[in-house]
Amino acid sequence: MPVVGLRTWRLAQPEARRVPLRRARDADEAVRLAVRAARRDARRRARTWLS
């Protein structure tokens, strides 16, 4: 599930692991980032819970 933060903090986890949070400057950019991430995620997970 893509998460987009609108003008939010940067997050860092221990051991330098990536935090799956996209940062946007405004609402338009947030929508673009969310749609792009959802499409990318959908291609990766083409299987359903039944498959």
VMD Tcl script that builds the backbone (N, CA, C; Angstrom):
set m [mol new atoms 153]
animate dup $m
set s [atomselect $m all]
$s set {name element resname resid chain x y z} {
  {N N MET 1 A 0.851 -1.167 0.000}
  {CA C MET 1 A 0.000 0.000 0.000}
  {C C MET 1 A 0.901 1.236 0.000}
  {N N PRO 2 A 0.836 2.032 -1.032}
  {CA C PRO 2 A 1.662 3.238 -1.072}
  {C C PRO 2 A 1.159 4.294 -0.079}
  {N N VAL 3 A 2.104 4.953 0.566}
  {CA C VAL 3 A 1.770 6.027 1.505}
  {C C VAL 3 A 2.449 7.295 1.005}
  {N N VAL 4 A 1.657 8.359 0.877}
  {CA C VAL 4 A 2.191 9.641 0.423}
  {C C VAL 4 A 1.927 10.667 1.516}
  {N N GLY 5 A 2.982 11.331 1.948}
  {CA C GLY 5 A 2.859 12.376 2.959}
  {C C GLY 5 A 2.896 13.744 2.288}
  {N N LEU 6 A 2.006 14.610 2.699}
  {CA C LEU 6 A 1.934 15.958 2.141}
  {C C LEU 6 A 2.692 16.906 3.060}
  {N N ARG 7 A 3.853 17.392 2.583}
  {CA C ARG 7 A 4.729 18.265 3.371}
  {C C ARG 7 A 4.945 17.714 4.783}
  {N N THR 8 A 5.483 16.523 4.853}
  {CA C THR 8 A 5.665 15.849 6.133}
  {C C THR 8 A 7.133 15.650 6.464}
  {N N TRP 9 A 7.393 15.065 7.608}
  {CA C TRP 9 A 8.767 14.819 8.055}
  {C C TRP 9 A 9.415 13.715 7.253}
  {N N ARG 10 A 10.721 13.693 7.314}
  {CA C ARG 10 A 11.474 12.552 6.785}
  {C C ARG 10 A 11.582 11.541 7.920}
  {N N LEU 11 A 11.427 10.282 7.573}
  {CA C LEU 11 A 11.520 9.223 8.571}
  {C C LEU 11 A 12.746 8.367 8.293}
  {N N ALA 12 A 13.379 7.920 9.344}
  {CA C ALA 12 A 14.526 7.028 9.208}
  {C C ALA 12 A 14.374 5.888 10.203}
  {N N GLN 13 A 14.609 4.692 9.732}
  {CA C GLN 13 A 14.545 3.525 10.593}
  {C C GLN 13 A 15.961 3.100 10.962}
  {N N PRO 14 A 16.089 2.353 12.046}
  {CA C PRO 14 A 17.409 1.839 12.409}
  {C C PRO 14 A 17.978 0.973 11.293}
  {N N GLU 15 A 19.255 0.870 11.261}
  {CA C GLU 15 A 19.959 0.039 10.290}
  {C C GLU 15 A 19.783 0.541 8.860}
  {N N ALA 16 A 19.419 1.793 8.693}
  {CA C ALA 16 A 19.310 2.448 7.384}
  {C C ALA 16 A 18.337 1.764 6.437}
  {N N ARG 17 A 17.310 1.117 6.976}
  {CA C ARG 17 A 16.289 0.517 6.112}
  {C C ARG 17 A 15.411 1.620 5.526}
  {N N ARG 18 A 14.927 1.402 4.315}
  {CA C ARG 18 A 14.068 2.396 3.670}
  {C C ARG 18 A 12.706 2.464 4.329}
  {N N VAL 19 A 12.176 3.652 4.418}
  {CA C VAL 19 A 10.815 3.857 4.900}
  {C C VAL 19 A 9.952 4.085 3.669}
  {N N PRO 20 A 8.944 3.253 3.442}
  {CA C PRO 20 A 8.137 3.372 2.217}
  {C C PRO 20 A 7.145 4.538 2.278}
  {N N LEU 21 A 7.671 5.744 2.341}
  {CA C LEU 21 A 6.842 6.942 2.418}
  {C C LEU 21 A 7.304 7.914 1.343}
  {N N ARG 22 A 6.405 8.272 0.450}
  {CA C ARG 22 A 6.703 9.266 -0.574}
  {C C ARG 22 A 6.311 10.630 -0.034}
  {N N ARG 23 A 7.135 11.629 -0.283}
  {CA C ARG 23 A 6.856 12.982 0.185}
  {C C ARG 23 A 6.448 13.855 -0.996}
  {N N ALA 24 A 5.397 14.654 -0.800}
  {CA C ALA 24 A 4.894 15.538 -1.851}
  {C C ALA 24 A 4.871 16.974 -1.336}
  {N N ARG 25 A 5.084 17.911 -2.266}
  {CA C ARG 25 A 5.062 19.344 -1.904}
  {C C ARG 25 A 3.647 19.903 -1.876}
  {N N ASP 26 A 2.758 19.358 -2.712}
  {CA C ASP 26 A 1.387 19.868 -2.757}
  {C C ASP 26 A 0.434 18.728 -3.092}
  {N N ALA 27 A -0.865 19.024 -3.073}
  {CA C ALA 27 A -1.878 17.986 -3.285}
  {C C ALA 27 A -1.790 17.364 -4.677}
  {N N ASP 28 A -1.523 18.163 -5.696}
  {CA C ASP 28 A -1.415 17.614 -7.055}
  {C C ASP 28 A -0.281 16.608 -7.160}
  {N N GLU 29 A 0.856 16.955 -6.596}
  {CA C GLU 29 A 1.983 16.037 -6.627}
  {C C GLU 29 A 1.679 14.779 -5.811}
  {N N ALA 30 A 0.976 14.927 -4.697}
  {CA C ALA 30 A 0.614 13.774 -3.869}
  {C C ALA 30 A -0.250 12.790 -4.651}
  {N N VAL 31 A -1.202 13.304 -5.402}
  {CA C VAL 31 A -2.064 12.434 -6.212}
  {C C VAL 31 A -1.244 11.724 -7.279}
  {N N ARG 32 A -0.385 12.459 -7.974}
  {CA C ARG 32 A 0.458 11.833 -9.005}
  {C C ARG 32 A 1.326 10.727 -8.420}
  {N N LEU 33 A 1.960 11.000 -7.285}
  {CA C LEU 33 A 2.819 10.004 -6.651}
  {C C LEU 33 A 2.021 8.776 -6.214}
  {N N ALA 34 A 0.837 8.993 -5.639}
  {CA C ALA 34 A 0.012 7.876 -5.167}
  {C C ALA 34 A -0.455 7.000 -6.321}
  {N N VAL 35 A -0.896 7.623 -7.411}
  {CA C VAL 35 A -1.367 6.856 -8.569}
  {C C VAL 35 A -0.214 6.075 -9.186}
  {N N ARG 36 A 0.932 6.711 -9.344}
  {CA C ARG 36 A 2.105 6.036 -9.915}
  {C C ARG 36 A 2.527 4.853 -9.044}
  {N N ALA 37 A 2.569 5.051 -7.734}
  {CA C ALA 37 A 2.972 3.979 -6.827}
  {C C ALA 37 A 1.952 2.843 -6.829}
  {N N ALA 38 A 0.669 3.169 -6.883}
  {CA C ALA 38 A -0.366 2.132 -6.909}
  {C C ALA 38 A -0.283 1.310 -8.190}
  {N N ARG 39 A -0.041 1.959 -9.308}
  {CA C ARG 39 A 0.103 1.220 -10.573}
  {C C ARG 39 A 1.305 0.289 -10.519}
  {N N ARG 40 A 2.413 0.802 -10.012}
  {CA C ARG 40 A 3.638 -0.007 -9.900}
  {C C ARG 40 A 3.383 -1.196 -8.975}
  {N N ASP 41 A 2.693 -0.955 -7.861}
  {CA C ASP 41 A 2.399 -1.998 -6.897}
  {C C ASP 41 A 1.453 -3.040 -7.504}
  {N N ALA 42 A 0.479 -2.596 -8.292}
  {CA C ALA 42 A -0.482 -3.514 -8.908}
  {C C ALA 42 A 0.208 -4.434 -9.906}
  {N N ARG 43 A 1.183 -3.920 -10.653}
  {CA C ARG 43 A 1.914 -4.767 -11.604}
  {C C ARG 43 A 2.704 -5.831 -10.870}
  {N N ARG 44 A 3.266 -5.468 -9.727}
  {CA C ARG 44 A 4.051 -6.417 -8.946}
  {C C ARG 44 A 3.184 -7.494 -8.328}
  {N N ARG 45 A 1.990 -7.134 -7.921}
  {CA C ARG 45 A 1.096 -8.072 -7.244}
  {C C ARG 45 A -0.110 -8.398 -8.106}
  {N N ALA 46 A 0.129 -8.948 -9.247}
  {CA C ALA 46 A -0.964 -9.254 -10.163}
  {C C ALA 46 A -1.806 -10.421 -9.689}
  {N N ARG 47 A -1.311 -11.182 -8.733}
  {CA C ARG 47 A -2.046 -12.336 -8.238}
  {C C ARG 47 A -3.100 -11.887 -7.235}
  {N N THR 48 A -4.152 -12.655 -7.123}
  {CA C THR 48 A -5.192 -12.375 -6.127}
  {C C THR 48 A -5.005 -13.320 -4.955}
  {N N TRP 49 A -5.810 -13.155 -3.932}
  {CA C TRP 49 A -5.685 -14.022 -2.761}
  {C C TRP 49 A -6.040 -15.450 -3.088}
  {N N LEU 50 A -6.733 -15.665 -4.193}
  {CA C LEU 50 A -7.090 -17.039 -4.593}
  {C C LEU 50 A -5.987 -17.722 -5.364}
  {N N SER 51 A -5.032 -16.961 -5.897}
  {CA C SER 51 A -4.007 -17.608 -6.720}
  {C C SER 51 A -2.774 -17.964 -5.930}
}
mol reanalyze $m
mol bondsrecalc $m
mol representation Tube
mol addrep $m
